[in-house]
Amino acid sequence: MKDFWSKNVKKLVALIVAIAVIAGVLSVVHHYFPQARPAGLSHRLLQAFQNSHGNLTAADSGLIRSWMTFDYVNKLFKLPADYLSGQLVISDTHYPNISIRTYAKNSHLNESVVLGEVEQDVRSYMLRAQ
C-alpha cells in the first residue's frame, strides 16, 4: 500500500512541476517575443482607429503607451521603420517588435523617461513632416 501512494504522489508532483514549467515558458515567450502574439486584432484596431480619426498629428504623441511596440508606434504615426531606433540609438535585435516597456527594462532605463523620449521624437518627426 505504501508503494502505491509513493508512486502516485511522485507522479502528481511531476505533473504539477511539468505544468508549472510549461506555464513559465509560455509566460516568458509572451513577454519577450511580442511578435508571437496574435497581431490580427491589433492591426484591425489600428485600422479602425485611423479610419475613424484620420491621420494622427504631433499633438497625438501623448497617446503612446509603454505597452506599445516600436513597430506599433511606427505604424500608428506612419514613421519610417528605423526612425525611432536611430533617434534612441537602439541596438536591441528585437527592434521593432519589442515594447517600449521591455526595451527600457532590458536596457536598465527608466520606463517613463524612455516613453517621454519616444513621444518627443514622434512629435518632432510629425512637426517636420507637416
Backbone as ProteinMPNN parsed JSONL, in Angstrom:
{"seq_chain_A": "MKDFWSKNVKKLVALIVAIAVIAGVLSVVHHYFPQARPAGLSHRLLQAFQNSHGNLTAADSGLIRSWMTFDYVNKLFKLPADYLSGQLVISDTHYPNISIRTYAKNSHLNESVVLGEVEQDVRSYMLRAQ", "coords_chain_A": {"N_chain_A": [[0.815, -1.19, 0.0], [1.945, 1.244, 0.774], [3.787, 1.605, -1.251], [2.118, 2.056, -3.448], [0.991, 4.636, -2.856], [3.317, 6.218, -2.711], [4.26, 6.084, -5.334], [2.127, 7.266, -6.766], [2.018, 9.828, -5.612], [4.48, 10.827, -6.389], [4.085, 10.898, -9.155], [2.036, 12.781, -9.306], [3.3, 15.065, -8.265], [5.298, 15.356, -10.199], [3.707, 15.916, -12.429], [2.547, 18.38, -11.658], [4.856, 19.977, -11.495], [5.677, 19.853, -14.18], [3.547, 21.186, -15.453], [3.838, 23.716, -14.292], [6.351, 24.456, -15.314], [5.831, 24.552, -18.08], [3.913, 26.602, -18.103], [5.515, 28.695, -17.208], [7.412, 28.902, -19.3], [5.73, 29.622, -21.453], [4.86, 32.091, -20.492], [7.24, 33.585, -20.504], [7.848, 33.565, -23.255], [5.614, 34.952, -24.212], [6.058, 37.436, -23.031], [8.663, 38.341, -23.845], [8.7, 38.046, -26.583], [6.897, 39.701, -28.383], [6.062, 39.55, -30.99], [5.109, 37.039, -31.284], [2.582, 37.082, -30.393], [-0.93, 37.192, -31.219], [-1.446, 39.181, -33.996], [-3.423, 40.133, -35.583], [-5.79, 41.267, -34.439], [-4.807, 43.619, -33.183], [-3.889, 44.977, -35.429], [-6.274, 45.344, -36.84], [-7.64, 46.956, -34.998], [-5.999, 49.205, -35.03], [-6.33, 50.02, -37.701], [-9.076, 50.623, -37.649], [-9.111, 52.712, -35.801], [-7.565, 54.657, -37.124], [-9.139, 55.024, -39.387], [-11.463, 56.147, -38.301], [-10.557, 58.435, -36.991], [-8.817, 59.732, -38.645], [-5.547, 60.711, -39.899], [-2.901, 60.712, -37.506], [-1.513, 63.389, -35.55], [1.196, 65.576, -34.465], [0.342, 66.423, -31.976], [-0.949, 64.21, -31.023], [0.915, 62.529, -29.966], [0.945, 62.012, -27.297], [-0.677, 59.869, -26.944], [0.792, 57.59, -26.994], [1.801, 54.623, -25.406], [3.547, 52.653, -22.955], [3.227, 49.917, -23.321], [3.063, 49.53, -25.975], [4.569, 48.315, -28.969], [7.567, 49.237, -30.745], [7.177, 48.916, -33.437], [4.405, 49.096, -33.624], [4.026, 51.782, -32.852], [5.432, 53.0, -34.925], [3.786, 52.336, -37.117], [1.35, 53.425, -36.32], [1.869, 56.181, -36.324], [2.862, 56.454, -38.802], [5.669, 56.344, -39.298], [9.067, 56.114, -40.56], [10.512, 52.856, -40.606], [12.984, 52.596, -39.274], [13.302, 54.929, -37.877], [12.819, 55.565, -35.048], [14.64, 53.823, -33.866], [17.036, 54.909, -34.704], [16.917, 57.509, -33.608], [16.808, 56.973, -30.861], [18.995, 55.433, -30.551], [18.91, 52.549, -30.613], [19.952, 49.302, -30.263], [18.976, 46.836, -29.839], [18.22, 43.589, -30.81], [15.625, 42.768, -31.1], [14.151, 44.887, -31.934], [11.915, 46.116, -34.365], [10.015, 44.869, -32.877], [9.539, 44.941, -30.089], [8.308, 45.933, -26.964], [8.02, 49.268, -25.665], [8.235, 49.326, -22.904], [9.504, 46.843, -22.327], [11.901, 47.176, -23.705], [12.997, 49.352, -22.244], [13.268, 48.143, -19.737], [15.036, 45.979, -20.305], [17.244, 47.437, -21.054], [17.933, 48.698, -18.788], [16.838, 51.193, -18.179], [14.865, 54.037, -17.202], [11.47, 53.586, -17.456], [9.498, 55.605, -17.813], [11.046, 57.745, -18.645], [12.072, 56.806, -21.085], [9.679, 56.469, -22.478], [8.843, 59.153, -22.582], [10.889, 60.165, -24.223], [10.38, 58.787, -26.595], [7.84, 59.819, -27.209], [8.556, 62.526, -27.592], [10.343, 62.318, -29.778], [8.626, 61.332, -31.738], [6.808, 63.446, -31.864], [8.524, 65.481, -32.798], [9.211, 64.449, -35.333], [6.705, 64.405, -36.578], [6.056, 67.107, -36.61], [8.016, 68.127, -38.317], [7.248, 66.856, -40.616], [4.916, 68.075, -41.358]], "CA_chain_A": [[0.0, 0.0, 0.0], [2.842, 2.392, 0.832], [4.369, 1.717, -2.586], [1.094, 2.654, -4.296], [0.909, 6.068, -2.563], [4.558, 6.92, -3.057], [4.307, 6.189, -6.797], [1.12, 8.231, -7.216], [2.419, 11.163, -5.171], [5.588, 11.224, -7.258], [3.513, 11.24, -10.453], [1.298, 14.025, -9.147], [4.293, 16.133, -8.128], [5.928, 15.512, -11.512], [2.72, 16.575, -13.288], [2.446, 19.774, -11.228], [6.102, 20.626, -11.901], [5.647, 19.978, -15.641], [2.588, 22.247, -15.783], [4.447, 24.985, -13.883], [7.425, 24.757, -16.261], [5.196, 24.943, -19.344], [3.323, 27.932, -17.897], [6.626, 29.647, -17.142], [7.963, 29.073, -20.649], [4.758, 30.395, -22.225], [4.878, 33.457, -19.978], [8.465, 34.23, -20.999], [7.672, 33.758, -24.698], [4.618, 36.018, -24.396], [6.62, 38.718, -22.589], [9.852, 38.769, -24.575], [8.524, 37.922, -28.019], [5.554, 40.189, -28.695], [5.674, 39.18, -32.344], [4.446, 35.739, -31.212], [1.184, 37.323, -30.032], [-1.789, 37.404, -32.389], [-1.343, 40.57, -34.431], [-4.574, 40.499, -36.395], [-6.694, 42.154, -33.722], [-4.153, 44.921, -33.032], [-3.865, 45.623, -36.737], [-7.642, 45.767, -37.143], [-7.948, 48.087, -34.132], [-5.242, 50.331, -35.561], [-7.019, 50.454, -38.92], [-10.353, 51.234, -37.272], [-8.813, 53.994, -35.167], [-7.135, 55.605, -38.152], [-10.28, 55.311, -40.262], [-12.452, 56.993, -37.633], [-9.962, 59.682, -36.512], [-7.896, 60.293, -39.621], [-4.134, 60.563, -39.566], [-2.503, 61.308, -36.243], [-0.644, 64.561, -35.648], [2.178, 65.723, -33.392], [-0.393, 66.564, -30.715], [-1.42, 62.893, -30.608], [2.013, 61.697, -29.451], [0.602, 61.652, -25.923], [-1.417, 58.603, -26.951], [1.751, 56.477, -26.945], [1.878, 53.952, -24.108], [4.74, 51.804, -22.866], [2.936, 48.547, -23.761], [3.128, 49.506, -27.442], [5.858, 48.001, -29.564], [8.046, 50.29, -31.627], [6.518, 48.673, -34.719], [3.047, 49.638, -33.494], [4.154, 53.241, -32.868], [5.813, 53.366, -36.298], [2.61, 52.224, -37.99], [0.332, 54.35, -35.845], [2.227, 57.535, -36.731], [3.408, 56.353, -40.164], [7.092, 56.697, -39.236], [9.965, 55.152, -41.204], [10.747, 51.728, -39.698], [14.204, 52.744, -38.476], [13.387, 56.284, -37.32], [12.979, 55.579, -33.598], [15.894, 53.14, -33.482], [18.103, 55.88, -34.939], [16.809, 58.615, -32.648], [17.061, 56.483, -29.5], [20.203, 54.593, -30.644], [18.502, 51.221, -30.152], [20.664, 48.213, -30.938], [18.31, 45.592, -29.454], [17.897, 42.801, -32.012], [14.177, 42.547, -31.184], [13.52, 46.073, -32.515], [10.899, 46.957, -33.747], [8.995, 44.023, -32.245], [9.726, 44.939, -28.645], [7.543, 47.043, -26.392], [8.811, 50.328, -25.05], [8.463, 48.874, -21.524], [10.511, 45.777, -22.308], [13.168, 47.781, -24.115], [13.515, 50.117, -21.104], [13.667, 47.189, -18.693], [16.233, 45.253, -20.759], [18.351, 48.394, -21.169], [18.118, 49.279, -17.453], [16.473, 52.601, -18.285], [13.589, 54.384, -16.593], [10.397, 53.44, -18.442], [8.861, 56.903, -18.056], [11.981, 58.574, -19.411], [12.095, 56.282, -22.459], [8.383, 56.812, -23.067], [8.894, 60.583, -22.888], [11.776, 60.372, -25.375], [9.653, 58.306, -27.774], [6.818, 60.828, -27.507], [9.223, 63.717, -28.119], [10.861, 62.012, -31.11], [7.466, 61.242, -32.635], [6.321, 64.82, -32.029], [9.481, 66.193, -33.67], [9.071, 63.945, -36.697], [5.411, 64.813, -37.118], [6.102, 68.557, -36.867], [8.843, 68.336, -39.526], [6.531, 66.298, -41.773], [3.735, 68.907, -41.689]], "C_chain_A": [[0.865, 1.263, 0.0], [3.457, 2.653, -0.537], [3.396, 2.405, -3.551], [1.045, 4.171, -4.104], [2.168, 6.813, -2.975], [4.688, 7.07, -4.574], [3.328, 7.246, -7.296], [1.471, 9.656, -6.801], [3.546, 11.671, -6.057], [5.071, 11.634, -8.63], [2.777, 12.578, -10.387], [2.253, 15.212, -9.04], [4.965, 16.401, -9.476], [4.984, 16.234, -12.474], [2.602, 18.058, -12.94], [3.682, 20.553, -11.646], [6.117, 20.845, -13.413], [4.708, 21.102, -16.072], [3.175, 23.614, -15.435], [5.549, 25.401, -14.855], [6.844, 25.233, -17.59], [4.589, 26.339, -19.216], [4.412, 29.003, -17.85], [7.216, 29.935, -18.505], [7.018, 29.911, -21.506], [4.725, 31.855, -21.784], [6.09, 34.222, -20.502], [8.345, 34.522, -22.492], [6.71, 34.918, -24.958], [5.217, 37.388, -24.068], [7.739, 39.215, -23.495], [9.729, 38.686, -26.092], [7.128, 38.38, -28.416], [5.11, 39.833, -30.103], [4.986, 37.812, -32.368], [2.975, 35.887, -30.826], [0.355, 37.501, -31.299], [-1.811, 38.881, -32.778], [-2.587, 41.039, -35.166], [-5.498, 41.493, -35.709], [-6.081, 43.538, -33.584], [-4.159, 45.681, -34.354], [-5.25, 46.14, -37.11], [-8.051, 46.963, -36.28], [-7.242, 49.347, -34.615], [-5.933, 50.898, -36.8], [-8.325, 51.18, -38.579], [-10.134, 52.603, -36.644], [-8.44, 55.033, -36.216], [-8.283, 55.974, -39.086], [-11.264, 56.277, -39.605], [-11.882, 58.343, -37.21], [-9.039, 60.349, -37.53], [-6.456, 60.088, -39.19], [-3.819, 61.28, -38.259], [-1.54, 62.468, -36.481], [0.342, 64.562, -34.484], [1.488, 65.798, -32.028], [-0.865, 65.221, -30.163], [-0.316, 62.017, -30.018], [1.787, 61.291, -27.998], [-0.214, 60.376, -25.813], [-0.5, 57.399, -26.814], [1.818, 55.943, -25.518], [3.049, 52.981, -24.127], [4.479, 50.352, -23.272], [3.058, 48.412, -25.28], [4.527, 49.088, -27.894], [6.28, 49.178, -30.437], [7.405, 50.142, -33.004], [5.109, 49.278, -34.716], [3.082, 51.163, -33.566], [4.498, 53.714, -34.279], [4.6, 53.36, -37.227], [1.54, 53.238, -37.614], [0.601, 55.767, -36.348], [2.856, 57.589, -38.126], [4.861, 56.851, -40.225], [7.902, 55.714, -40.069], [10.349, 54.082, -40.167], [11.954, 51.919, -38.791], [14.323, 54.104, -37.79], [13.656, 56.274, -35.81], [14.257, 54.869, -33.157], [17.076, 54.076, -33.683], [18.1, 56.994, -33.908], [17.214, 58.179, -31.242], [18.322, 55.618, -29.408], [19.915, 53.21, -30.052], [19.243, 50.171, -30.96], [20.059, 46.853, -30.602], [17.86, 44.853, -30.707], [16.399, 42.543, -32.162], [13.438, 43.755, -31.747], [13.083, 45.752, -33.939], [9.84, 46.172, -32.978], [9.219, 43.855, -30.75], [8.953, 46.132, -28.09], [8.506, 48.069, -25.792], [9.178, 49.918, -23.627], [9.579, 47.83, -21.464], [11.874, 46.299, -22.718], [13.803, 48.535, -22.94], [14.036, 49.174, -20.015], [14.964, 46.478, -19.078], [17.458, 46.153, -20.815], [18.652, 49.088, -19.842], [17.901, 50.794, -17.471], [15.13, 52.823, -17.603], [12.511, 54.372, -17.673], [9.744, 54.771, -18.795], [9.748, 57.814, -18.897], [12.006, 58.122, -20.87], [10.791, 56.635, -23.161], [8.349, 58.29, -23.455], [9.771, 60.885, -24.091], [11.101, 59.913, -26.667], [8.598, 59.338, -28.18], [7.446, 62.064, -28.155], [9.739, 63.482, -29.538], [9.732, 61.916, -32.131], [6.93, 62.645, -32.917], [7.219, 65.603, -32.982], [9.333, 65.76, -35.119], [7.789, 64.46, -37.34], [5.408, 66.317, -37.431], [6.929, 68.868, -38.122], [8.093, 67.879, -40.771], [5.356, 67.169, -42.213], [4.061, 69.953, -42.715]], "O_chain_A": [[0.554, 2.233, -0.691], [3.627, 3.806, -0.932], [3.802, 3.233, -4.367], [1.056, 4.915, -5.084], [2.094, 7.911, -3.525], [5.184, 8.093, -5.046], [3.675, 8.042, -8.168], [1.242, 10.594, -7.564], [3.552, 12.843, -6.435], [5.555, 12.606, -9.21], [2.882, 13.402, -11.296], [2.028, 16.25, -9.663], [5.173, 17.557, -9.846], [5.427, 17.078, -13.252], [2.561, 18.901, -13.836], [3.563, 21.686, -12.111], [6.527, 21.909, -13.878], [5.043, 21.883, -16.962], [3.025, 24.565, -16.202], [5.666, 26.581, -15.184], [7.321, 26.214, -18.16], [4.734, 27.166, -20.116], [4.239, 30.093, -18.396], [7.491, 31.089, -18.833], [7.464, 30.817, -22.211], [4.577, 32.753, -22.614], [5.97, 35.381, -20.898], [8.702, 35.611, -22.942], [6.962, 35.761, -25.819], [4.925, 38.378, -24.739], [7.758, 40.387, -23.872], [10.581, 39.211, -26.809], [6.272, 37.559, -28.747], [3.912, 39.813, -30.387], [4.349, 37.46, -33.362], [2.208, 34.928, -30.919], [0.877, 37.915, -32.333], [-2.161, 39.732, -31.961], [-2.774, 42.242, -35.349], [-5.942, 42.459, -36.331], [-6.755, 44.536, -33.84], [-4.408, 46.886, -34.385], [-5.384, 47.246, -37.634], [-8.723, 47.876, -36.76], [-7.824, 50.432, -34.61], [-6.099, 52.111, -36.928], [-8.633, 52.224, -39.154], [-10.879, 53.544, -36.918], [-8.943, 56.156, -36.194], [-8.38, 57.12, -39.527], [-11.836, 57.133, -40.281], [-12.635, 59.308, -37.08], [-8.534, 61.442, -37.273], [-6.183, 59.372, -38.226], [-4.399, 62.322, -37.951], [-0.842, 62.512, -37.494], [0.326, 63.672, -33.634], [2.011, 65.284, -31.039], [-1.15, 65.105, -28.971], [-0.578, 60.884, -29.614], [2.383, 60.323, -27.526], [-0.421, 59.859, -24.715], [-0.971, 56.295, -26.542], [1.883, 56.705, -24.553], [3.486, 52.542, -25.19], [5.431, 49.62, -23.544], [3.147, 47.301, -25.803], [5.53, 49.457, -27.283], [5.456, 50.01, -30.819], [7.121, 51.141, -33.666], [4.687, 49.896, -35.694], [2.265, 51.771, -34.258], [3.939, 54.694, -34.77], [4.418, 54.277, -38.027], [0.904, 53.836, -38.482], [-0.324, 56.473, -36.751], [3.321, 58.64, -38.568], [5.226, 57.66, -41.079], [7.465, 54.58, -40.267], [10.491, 54.387, -38.983], [11.947, 51.452, -37.652], [15.353, 54.396, -37.181], [14.608, 56.9, -35.345], [14.886, 55.274, -32.18], [18.029, 54.036, -32.904], [19.15, 57.38, -33.395], [17.88, 58.922, -30.521], [18.675, 55.132, -28.334], [20.584, 52.764, -29.119], [19.173, 50.153, -32.188], [20.576, 45.824, -31.038], [17.194, 45.429, -31.567], [15.947, 42.142, -33.235], [12.239, 43.677, -32.013], [13.864, 45.142, -34.67], [8.874, 46.752, -32.483], [9.101, 42.753, -30.215], [8.95, 47.21, -28.684], [9.65, 47.757, -25.462], [10.308, 50.137, -23.191], [10.49, 47.933, -20.642], [12.891, 45.909, -22.143], [14.993, 48.381, -22.668], [15.109, 49.389, -19.45], [15.885, 46.386, -18.268], [18.584, 45.685, -20.645], [19.519, 49.959, -19.775], [18.656, 51.562, -16.874], [14.347, 51.885, -17.448], [12.627, 55.065, -18.684], [9.467, 55.03, -19.967], [9.265, 58.559, -19.75], [11.966, 58.948, -21.782], [10.804, 57.056, -24.317], [7.877, 58.637, -24.538], [9.445, 61.759, -24.894], [11.228, 60.561, -27.706], [8.481, 59.686, -29.356], [6.93, 62.583, -29.144], [9.592, 64.344, -30.404], [9.877, 62.373, -33.265], [6.636, 62.989, -34.061], [6.731, 66.305, -33.867], [9.33, 66.591, -36.027], [7.785, 64.894, -38.492], [4.813, 66.739, -38.422], [6.582, 69.763, -38.894], [8.274, 68.439, -41.852], [4.856, 67.013, -43.327], [3.189, 70.73, -43.102]]}, "name": "protein", "num_of_chains": 1, "seq": "MKDFWSKNVKKLVALIVAIAVIAGVLSVVHHYFPQARPAGLSHRLLQAFQNSHGNLTAADSGLIRSWMTFDYVNKLFKLPADYLSGQLVISDTHYPNISIRTYAKNSHLNESVVLGEVEQDVRSYMLRAQ"}
